[in-house]
Amino acid sequence: MFSIYISFFSIFLGFLLYFIHLRWKAEPENVHRKLPPGPRGLPIIGNLHMLGTLPHRTLYDLSKKYGPIMFLKLGNVPMVVVSSPETAELILKTHDAVFASRPKLKAVEYLSDGTKGLAFAPSGPQWRNARKFCTQELLTANKIESFARMRKEEIGVLVRRLKVAADGGEVVELGEKIGDLIANMTYRMLFGGFRNSDRFDLKSIVQEIVRLVGAFNIADYVPFLEPFDLQGLNKQLKETGKAFQKVIDTIINEHEQDARDGTHKGSKDLVDVMLSHQNSPKSYSIDHATMKAILSDMIVGAIDTSHTWIEWAFAEIVKHSRVMNKLQEELISVVGLDRMVEEQDLPKLEYLELVLKETFRLHPVATLLVPRESMEDVVINGHYIPRRSRVMINCWALGHDPKIWSDNVEEFVPERFIGKNIDLRGHDFHLLPFGYGRRSCPGMNLGLITVKLIVAQLVHCFNWDLPEGMLHGDLDMTEKFGLAAPRAQNLLVIPTYRLHS
């Protein structure tokens, strides 16, 4: 019992000393500079208590009072939240070089070498070389095209399985089917013939990584609490990180052994490409640690984001039969009912593009873009943003502002994009599925092909209905918060095959 009292006293003393430290560490020269407006915080925790279970919604509500550029203190971390396209453009384009870095996050630190990857690495020569390598060697147009046959094969496997379910009138959990499809496509692209199996069960490990990276870790904001691991996250991060590293090490070692033995068959996967650049004289020569960090980013980024976007699109398509009918009419006009969709058909599917835009507007995959960190003091719209401040772009707010989208902002209306020069590549800062600027997603082209092809193929091959007794209005459209913002409830549907062959 005495030891418990000592522990509580130590924590209390730590809080007290930490609060005193915060009160005295303010730089005198910054006192009179005008920070962006924002709510007053509490000692030690700042505004952490205000975020709630869906921070993107809370922050949007706060922005209605404090404006499109808002300052909060999360623990001892200064945070600037941006909620308008105009301000997002200032951060992501005008001052892109200032905000090109990333803050250090405990999850990335435990799961991989966060300084050597792409998504979470701080700005610097290491990150620039890794990005150059990915854009010039891994994710080129030719490399993406080389995997077209594989994408067709994997989608064909899913279509055949769904046809069997359709013949039996079965209810399927569509989100799970889509997740498995994208995982297998990603693994084959990265690792060759590898598919998720009991040998590794990489799918379960990746699901745990996504959960942990998306979890709110108080140690990121109140660092002196890290040793206490009050949430138990650090222990889970260490265990999951070890399991993931073991799988990736095994796969890389097997590729190296195949190369030595001359037993590698088929076209090169992305691990083969990486291995060919070890000790390369080129500026982007990479080592094993960099390989594993890049693979980690690509696996999590490819699987979680695409899966979430596609599942939300199907939920809206099923909920709005008018949209499904119009999309199928376009598919019949472009493709016909005697064959499946091919990748060369995708540029002709204009209504599909509208559906995906409207899906992302209402249900942005990353409700809050991965935070950036300012590398120097800067003034934005008359507001001072100190060096090492974290900056978050609230994509959910961008898509739900009635001043931008009109009073029917909560309704799913793909036609709202007709005649508007708003694309999915972020150029107008209204939709930012891949970010923008130096820290934009280098896998954007691959991601768009994947999402468009899967949605088009499954809408073309099947009609989709809700289980018996369930009305369209009963479909739960709430989200969960995380690295991506998936549906809170599983999407249960009944497919009916509609092609002639």
C-alpha positions as CSV (number, residue, x, y, z in Angstrom):
1,M,0.0,0.0,0.0
2,F,2.8,2.4,0.9
3,S,4.4,1.8,-2.6
4,I,1.0,2.9,-4.2
5,Y,1.1,6.1,-2.2
6,I,4.6,6.8,-3.3
7,S,3.6,6.2,-6.9
8,F,0.7,8.6,-6.7
9,F,2.9,11.2,-5.0
10,S,5.5,10.9,-7.7
11,I,3.0,11.4,-10.4
12,F,1.5,14.4,-8.6
13,L,5.0,15.9,-8.1
14,G,5.8,15.3,-11.7
15,F,2.6,17.2,-12.8
16,L,3.5,20.1,-10.5
17,L,7.1,20.4,-11.7
18,Y,5.9,20.1,-15.3
19,F,3.4,22.9,-14.9
20,I,6.0,25.1,-13.3
21,H,8.3,24.4,-16.2
22,L,5.7,25.3,-18.7
23,R,4.9,28.6,-17.0
24,W,8.5,29.6,-17.0
25,K,9.7,28.5,-20.4
26,A,7.9,31.0,-22.5
27,E,10.2,33.0,-24.6
28,P,9.9,36.8,-23.7
29,E,10.4,37.9,-27.3
30,N,7.2,35.9,-28.4
31,V,4.9,37.2,-25.7
32,H,3.6,40.1,-27.7
33,R,3.2,38.3,-31.0
34,K,-0.3,37.6,-32.1
35,L,-1.1,33.9,-32.1
36,P,-4.2,32.6,-34.0
37,P,-7.3,32.7,-31.9
38,G,-8.4,29.7,-30.0
39,P,-10.0,28.3,-26.8
40,R,-8.4,28.7,-23.4
41,G,-6.8,25.5,-22.1
42,L,-6.3,23.9,-18.7
43,P,-2.9,23.6,-16.9
44,I,-0.8,20.8,-18.1
45,I,-3.3,19.2,-20.5
46,G,-4.2,22.4,-22.4
47,N,-7.1,21.7,-24.8
48,L,-6.8,17.9,-24.8
49,H,-10.0,17.5,-22.8
50,M,-12.0,19.2,-25.5
51,L,-11.2,16.9,-28.5
52,G,-13.8,14.2,-27.7
53,T,-14.1,10.9,-29.6
54,L,-14.4,12.5,-33.1
55,P,-11.8,15.3,-32.9
56,H,-12.4,16.4,-36.6
57,R,-16.1,17.3,-35.7
58,T,-15.1,19.0,-32.5
59,L,-12.5,21.1,-34.2
60,Y,-14.9,22.1,-36.9
61,D,-17.4,23.3,-34.4
62,L,-14.7,25.3,-32.6
63,S,-13.6,26.8,-35.9
64,K,-17.1,28.3,-36.3
65,K,-16.2,30.4,-33.3
66,Y,-12.5,31.0,-33.7
67,G,-12.0,31.0,-37.4
68,P,-10.3,29.0,-40.2
69,I,-6.9,29.2,-38.5
70,M,-7.1,28.3,-34.8
71,F,-4.5,27.8,-32.1
72,L,-4.7,25.1,-29.4
73,K,-2.3,23.7,-26.8
74,L,-2.4,19.9,-26.7
75,G,-0.4,19.2,-23.6
76,N,2.7,21.1,-24.2
77,V,2.4,20.9,-28.0
78,P,1.3,24.0,-29.9
79,M,-1.2,23.0,-32.5
80,V,-2.6,25.1,-35.4
81,V,-5.8,23.7,-37.0
82,V,-6.7,24.9,-40.5
83,S,-10.4,24.6,-41.7
84,S,-10.7,26.5,-45.0
85,P,-9.4,25.9,-48.5
86,E,-7.8,29.4,-48.6
87,T,-5.8,28.8,-45.4
88,A,-4.9,25.3,-46.5
89,E,-3.4,26.7,-49.7
90,L,-1.3,29.1,-47.6
91,I,0.1,26.2,-45.5
92,L,0.4,23.5,-48.3
93,K,1.5,25.7,-51.2
94,T,2.6,29.2,-50.4
95,H,4.6,28.2,-47.3
96,D,5.1,24.5,-48.2
97,A,8.8,24.7,-47.5
98,V,8.2,26.0,-43.9
99,F,5.7,23.2,-43.1
100,A,7.5,20.3,-44.9
101,S,8.5,18.4,-41.8
102,R,6.7,16.0,-39.5
103,P,6.6,15.8,-35.7
104,K,8.0,12.7,-34.0
105,L,5.2,10.3,-33.0
106,K,5.7,7.5,-30.5
107,A,3.8,5.0,-32.7
108,V,6.1,5.5,-35.6
109,E,9.1,5.4,-33.3
110,Y,8.2,2.0,-32.0
111,L,6.8,0.4,-35.2
112,S,9.6,1.3,-37.6
113,D,12.5,3.7,-38.1
114,G,10.3,6.8,-38.5
115,T,13.3,8.9,-39.7
116,K,13.8,6.8,-42.8
117,G,10.3,6.3,-44.3
118,L,8.0,8.6,-46.3
119,A,4.8,9.5,-44.5
120,F,6.1,10.3,-41.0
121,A,9.8,11.1,-41.5
122,P,11.1,14.6,-40.7
123,S,12.2,16.8,-43.5
124,G,15.9,16.4,-44.5
125,P,18.2,14.6,-47.0
126,Q,17.1,11.1,-45.8
127,W,13.4,11.9,-46.5
128,R,14.1,13.6,-49.8
129,N,16.2,10.6,-51.1
130,A,13.5,8.2,-50.0
131,R,10.8,10.1,-51.8
132,K,13.0,10.5,-54.9
133,F,13.5,6.7,-54.9
134,C,9.8,6.0,-54.6
135,T,8.8,8.4,-57.4
136,Q,11.6,7.5,-59.8
137,E,11.9,3.7,-59.2
138,L,8.9,2.3,-57.3
139,L,5.8,4.2,-58.3
140,T,6.5,5.2,-61.9
141,A,3.7,5.0,-64.5
142,N,5.5,2.1,-66.2
143,K,5.8,0.2,-62.9
144,I,2.1,0.8,-62.0
145,E,1.1,-0.4,-65.5
146,S,3.2,-3.5,-65.1
147,F,0.9,-4.7,-62.3
148,A,-2.3,-4.2,-64.3
149,R,-2.6,-7.9,-65.0
150,M,-2.2,-8.7,-61.3
151,R,-5.0,-6.2,-60.4
152,K,-7.3,-7.8,-62.9
153,E,-6.6,-11.3,-61.6
154,E,-7.2,-10.4,-58.0
155,I,-10.5,-8.5,-58.8
156,G,-11.6,-11.5,-60.9
157,V,-11.1,-13.8,-57.9
158,L,-13.4,-11.6,-55.8
159,V,-16.0,-11.3,-58.5
160,R,-16.2,-15.1,-58.8
161,R,-16.6,-15.5,-55.1
162,L,-19.3,-12.8,-54.9
163,K,-21.1,-14.5,-57.8
164,V,-21.2,-17.7,-55.8
165,A,-22.6,-15.7,-52.9
166,A,-25.2,-14.1,-55.2
167,D,-26.3,-17.4,-56.6
168,G,-27.0,-18.5,-53.0
169,G,-28.7,-15.3,-52.0
170,E,-26.1,-14.8,-49.2
171,V,-25.5,-11.7,-47.2
172,V,-21.9,-10.6,-47.5
173,E,-19.8,-8.3,-45.3
174,L,-18.5,-6.2,-48.2
175,G,-15.9,-4.2,-46.2
176,E,-14.1,-7.3,-45.2
177,K,-14.1,-8.6,-48.9
178,I,-12.7,-5.3,-50.1
179,G,-10.1,-5.2,-47.4
180,D,-8.9,-8.7,-48.3
181,L,-8.8,-7.8,-52.0
182,I,-6.7,-4.7,-51.5
183,A,-4.4,-6.5,-49.1
184,N,-3.6,-9.2,-51.6
185,M,-3.1,-6.7,-54.4
186,T,-0.7,-4.8,-52.2
187,Y,1.2,-7.8,-51.0
188,R,1.6,-9.2,-54.6
189,M,2.9,-5.8,-55.8
190,L,5.4,-5.5,-53.0
191,F,6.4,-9.1,-52.4
192,G,5.6,-11.0,-55.6
193,G,3.7,-14.2,-55.2
194,F,3.0,-13.6,-51.5
195,R,-0.6,-13.4,-50.4
196,N,-1.9,-13.1,-46.8
197,S,-1.8,-16.5,-45.2
198,D,-1.5,-18.4,-42.0
199,R,2.2,-18.4,-42.5
200,F,2.5,-14.8,-41.4
201,D,-1.0,-13.5,-41.0
202,L,0.3,-10.1,-42.0
203,K,-3.3,-8.8,-42.3
204,S,-3.9,-9.0,-38.6
205,I,-0.5,-7.3,-37.9
206,V,-1.3,-4.5,-40.3
207,Q,-4.8,-4.1,-38.8
208,E,-3.1,-3.7,-35.3
209,I,-0.6,-1.2,-36.7
210,V,-3.4,0.9,-38.2
211,R,-5.3,0.8,-34.9
212,L,-2.2,1.8,-32.8
213,V,-1.0,4.6,-35.2
214,G,-4.5,6.1,-35.2
215,A,-4.9,5.8,-31.4
216,F,-4.5,9.0,-29.3
217,N,-1.3,8.5,-27.4
218,I,-1.1,11.0,-24.5
219,A,2.7,10.5,-24.4
220,D,2.9,12.4,-27.7
221,Y,1.5,15.5,-25.9
222,V,2.6,15.1,-22.3
223,P,6.0,13.4,-22.7
224,F,6.8,13.0,-19.0
225,L,3.9,10.5,-18.8
226,E,5.5,8.2,-21.3
227,P,7.3,6.0,-18.7
228,F,4.0,5.3,-16.9
229,D,2.3,4.1,-20.2
230,L,-1.0,4.9,-18.7
231,Q,-2.9,3.6,-21.8
232,G,-0.8,0.5,-22.3
233,L,-0.1,1.7,-25.9
234,N,3.7,1.7,-25.7
235,K,3.8,-2.0,-24.7
236,Q,1.4,-2.9,-27.6
237,L,3.4,-0.8,-30.0
238,K,6.7,-2.6,-29.1
239,E,5.1,-6.0,-29.5
240,T,3.4,-5.2,-32.8
241,G,6.6,-3.5,-34.1
242,K,8.6,-6.6,-33.4
243,A,6.1,-8.9,-35.1
244,F,6.0,-6.7,-38.2
245,Q,9.7,-6.3,-38.4
246,K,10.1,-10.1,-38.2
247,V,7.8,-10.7,-41.1
248,I,9.4,-8.0,-43.3
249,D,12.9,-9.3,-42.4
250,T,11.9,-12.8,-43.4
251,I,10.4,-11.7,-46.8
252,I,13.5,-9.5,-47.6
253,N,15.9,-12.4,-46.6
254,E,14.0,-14.8,-48.8
255,H,14.2,-12.4,-51.8
256,E,18.0,-12.0,-51.2
257,Q,18.4,-15.8,-51.0
258,D,16.4,-16.2,-54.3
259,A,18.6,-13.6,-55.9
260,R,21.8,-15.5,-54.8
261,D,20.4,-18.8,-56.0
262,G,19.0,-17.5,-59.2
263,T,15.6,-19.0,-58.5
264,H,13.5,-15.8,-58.8
265,K,10.8,-16.2,-61.3
266,G,8.4,-13.7,-63.0
267,S,8.5,-9.9,-63.1
268,K,10.3,-8.0,-60.4
269,D,8.2,-7.0,-57.4
270,L,9.0,-3.8,-55.4
271,V,11.3,-5.6,-52.9
272,D,13.4,-6.8,-55.8
273,V,13.6,-3.2,-57.0
274,M,14.7,-2.0,-53.6
275,L,17.3,-4.7,-53.3
276,S,18.8,-3.8,-56.6
277,H,19.5,-0.3,-55.2
278,Q,21.5,-1.4,-52.1
279,N,24.9,0.3,-52.2
280,S,23.9,2.0,-55.4
281,P,26.1,4.9,-56.6
282,K,22.9,6.8,-57.2
283,S,21.9,9.5,-54.6
284,Y,19.0,7.4,-53.3
285,S,20.9,4.2,-52.4
286,I,18.9,2.6,-49.6
287,D,19.7,0.2,-46.7
288,H,17.6,-2.4,-45.0
289,A,16.2,0.1,-42.4
290,T,15.0,2.4,-45.1
291,M,13.5,-0.5,-47.1
292,K,11.5,-1.6,-44.1
293,A,10.3,1.9,-43.2
294,I,9.2,2.5,-46.9
295,L,7.4,-0.9,-47.0
296,S,5.6,-0.1,-43.7
297,D,4.4,3.2,-45.1
298,M,3.3,1.7,-48.4
299,I,1.4,-1.2,-46.7
300,V,-0.5,0.9,-44.2
301,G,-1.1,3.7,-46.7
302,A,-2.3,1.5,-49.6
303,I,-4.5,-0.9,-47.6
304,D,-6.2,1.3,-45.0
305,T,-6.9,4.4,-47.1
306,S,-8.2,2.7,-50.3
307,H,-10.3,0.2,-48.3
308,T,-12.0,3.0,-46.3
309,W,-12.7,5.2,-49.4
310,I,-14.2,2.2,-51.3
311,E,-16.4,1.1,-48.4
312,W,-17.8,4.6,-47.9
313,A,-18.5,4.8,-51.6
314,F,-20.4,1.6,-51.6
315,A,-22.4,2.6,-48.5
316,E,-23.5,5.8,-50.3
317,I,-24.2,3.9,-53.5
318,V,-26.3,1.3,-51.8
319,K,-28.1,4.0,-49.7
320,H,-29.0,6.0,-52.8
321,S,-30.5,3.7,-55.5
322,R,-30.7,6.7,-57.9
323,V,-26.9,7.1,-57.8
324,M,-26.4,3.3,-58.3
325,N,-28.8,3.3,-61.3
326,K,-27.1,6.3,-62.9
327,L,-23.7,4.8,-62.4
328,Q,-24.8,1.5,-63.9
329,E,-26.3,3.3,-66.9
330,E,-22.9,4.9,-67.6
331,L,-21.1,1.6,-67.2
332,I,-23.5,0.0,-69.7
333,S,-23.0,2.8,-72.1
334,V,-19.2,2.6,-71.9
335,V,-18.6,-1.1,-71.2
336,G,-21.7,-3.0,-72.0
337,L,-23.0,-6.1,-70.2
338,D,-20.9,-8.7,-72.1
339,R,-17.6,-8.0,-70.4
340,M,-16.0,-6.7,-67.2
341,V,-14.5,-3.2,-66.8
342,E,-10.9,-2.7,-68.0
343,E,-8.5,-0.1,-66.8
344,Q,-8.6,1.8,-70.1
345,D,-12.4,2.3,-69.5
346,L,-11.8,4.4,-66.4
347,P,-11.1,7.8,-68.0
348,K,-14.5,7.6,-69.8
349,L,-16.5,7.1,-66.5
350,E,-17.3,10.7,-65.7
351,Y,-20.1,10.0,-63.3
352,L,-17.9,7.6,-61.3
353,E,-15.5,10.4,-60.8
354,L,-18.3,12.6,-59.4
355,V,-19.4,9.8,-57.0
356,L,-15.9,9.4,-55.7
357,K,-15.5,13.1,-55.2
358,E,-18.7,13.4,-53.3
359,T,-17.8,10.3,-51.2
360,F,-14.5,11.9,-50.2
361,R,-16.2,15.3,-49.5
362,L,-18.7,13.7,-47.0
363,H,-16.3,11.0,-45.7
364,P,-12.7,12.0,-46.0
365,V,-10.5,9.0,-45.4
366,A,-8.0,11.1,-43.4
367,T,-10.3,13.5,-41.6
368,L,-7.2,15.2,-40.3
369,L,-4.2,15.1,-42.6
370,V,-1.1,13.7,-41.0
371,P,0.3,16.7,-39.1
372,R,3.1,18.9,-40.4
373,E,5.6,20.7,-38.2
374,S,6.8,24.2,-38.8
375,M,10.6,24.4,-39.2
376,E,10.8,28.2,-38.5
377,D,8.7,31.0,-37.2
378,V,6.2,32.3,-39.8
379,V,3.3,34.7,-40.0
380,I,0.1,33.5,-41.8
381,N,-2.7,36.0,-42.4
382,G,-1.3,38.2,-39.6
383,H,-1.1,35.3,-37.1
384,Y,2.3,34.2,-35.7
385,I,3.0,30.5,-35.8
386,P,6.0,29.5,-33.7
387,R,8.7,27.2,-34.9
388,R,8.0,23.5,-34.1
389,S,4.2,24.0,-34.0
390,R,2.1,21.2,-35.4
391,V,-0.3,22.0,-38.1
392,M,-3.4,20.0,-39.0
393,I,-5.6,20.4,-42.0
394,N,-9.2,19.5,-41.1
395,C,-10.4,17.8,-44.3
396,W,-13.7,17.0,-42.7
397,A,-14.3,20.7,-42.1
398,L,-13.4,21.5,-45.7
399,G,-16.1,19.1,-47.0
400,H,-18.8,20.2,-44.5
401,D,-18.8,24.0,-44.7
402,P,-22.2,25.2,-46.1
403,K,-20.6,28.4,-47.2
404,I,-18.6,26.3,-49.7
405,W,-21.1,23.5,-50.6
406,S,-24.5,25.1,-50.0
407,D,-27.2,24.2,-47.4
408,N,-27.5,20.6,-48.6
409,V,-24.0,20.0,-47.4
410,E,-25.0,16.8,-45.5
411,E,-26.7,15.2,-48.5
412,F,-25.0,12.9,-51.0
413,V,-25.3,14.7,-54.4
414,P,-22.5,13.8,-56.8
415,E,-24.0,16.2,-59.4
416,R,-22.8,19.2,-57.2
417,F,-19.4,18.8,-58.9
418,I,-20.7,19.2,-62.5
419,G,-19.2,22.3,-64.0
420,K,-16.8,22.8,-61.1
421,N,-13.0,22.6,-61.6
422,I,-12.5,20.6,-58.4
423,D,-10.3,17.5,-58.8
424,L,-9.1,14.7,-56.6
425,R,-5.4,15.8,-56.7
426,G,-5.9,18.7,-54.3
427,H,-5.1,21.5,-56.7
428,D,-8.0,23.7,-55.5
429,F,-7.7,22.6,-51.8
430,H,-11.3,21.7,-51.5
431,L,-10.6,18.0,-51.6
432,L,-7.3,16.6,-50.4
433,P,-7.4,12.8,-50.5
434,F,-3.6,12.7,-51.2
435,G,-2.5,15.9,-49.5
436,Y,-0.6,18.5,-51.5
437,G,3.0,19.7,-52.0
438,R,6.2,18.2,-50.7
439,R,4.4,15.9,-48.3
440,S,1.7,14.7,-50.7
441,C,1.2,11.0,-51.2
442,P,3.6,9.6,-53.9
443,G,1.2,6.7,-54.5
444,M,-1.6,9.0,-55.7
445,N,-1.8,7.6,-59.3
446,L,-1.8,4.0,-58.0
447,G,-4.4,4.8,-55.4
448,L,-6.8,6.4,-57.9
449,I,-6.6,3.5,-60.3
450,T,-7.2,1.0,-57.4
451,V,-10.2,2.8,-56.0
452,K,-11.8,3.6,-59.4
453,L,-11.3,0.1,-60.8
454,I,-12.7,-1.7,-57.8
455,V,-15.8,0.5,-57.4
456,A,-16.5,0.4,-61.2
457,Q,-16.1,-3.4,-61.4
458,L,-18.3,-4.3,-58.5
459,V,-21.1,-1.8,-59.4
460,H,-20.9,-3.1,-63.0
461,C,-21.0,-6.8,-62.2
462,F,-23.6,-6.7,-59.4
463,N,-26.7,-5.0,-58.1
464,W,-26.5,-4.4,-54.4
465,D,-29.4,-4.6,-51.9
466,L,-29.6,-4.3,-48.1
467,P,-30.6,-7.4,-46.1
468,E,-34.3,-8.2,-45.9
469,G,-36.3,-5.9,-43.7
470,M,-33.6,-3.1,-43.7
471,L,-34.5,0.2,-45.2
472,H,-32.1,2.6,-46.8
473,G,-32.7,5.1,-44.1
474,D,-31.6,2.5,-41.5
475,L,-28.1,2.3,-42.9
476,D,-25.7,3.6,-40.2
477,M,-23.4,6.2,-41.7
478,T,-21.4,7.2,-38.6
479,E,-17.6,6.9,-38.6
480,K,-14.8,5.9,-36.2
481,F,-11.8,8.1,-35.6
482,G,-8.3,6.7,-36.5
483,L,-5.5,7.0,-38.9
484,A,-8.3,6.7,-41.5
485,A,-12.0,7.2,-40.5
486,P,-13.8,3.9,-41.3
487,R,-17.4,3.2,-41.0
488,A,-18.4,2.4,-37.4
489,Q,-20.6,-0.5,-38.5
490,N,-20.0,-3.3,-41.0
491,L,-21.6,-3.0,-44.4
492,L,-23.8,-6.0,-45.0
493,V,-25.3,-6.3,-48.5
494,I,-26.8,-8.9,-50.9
495,P,-25.2,-9.0,-54.4
496,T,-27.1,-10.0,-57.6
497,Y,-25.0,-10.8,-60.6
498,R,-26.0,-8.7,-63.7
499,L,-23.6,-9.4,-66.6
500,H,-24.5,-11.7,-69.5
501,S,-21.6,-14.0,-69.0
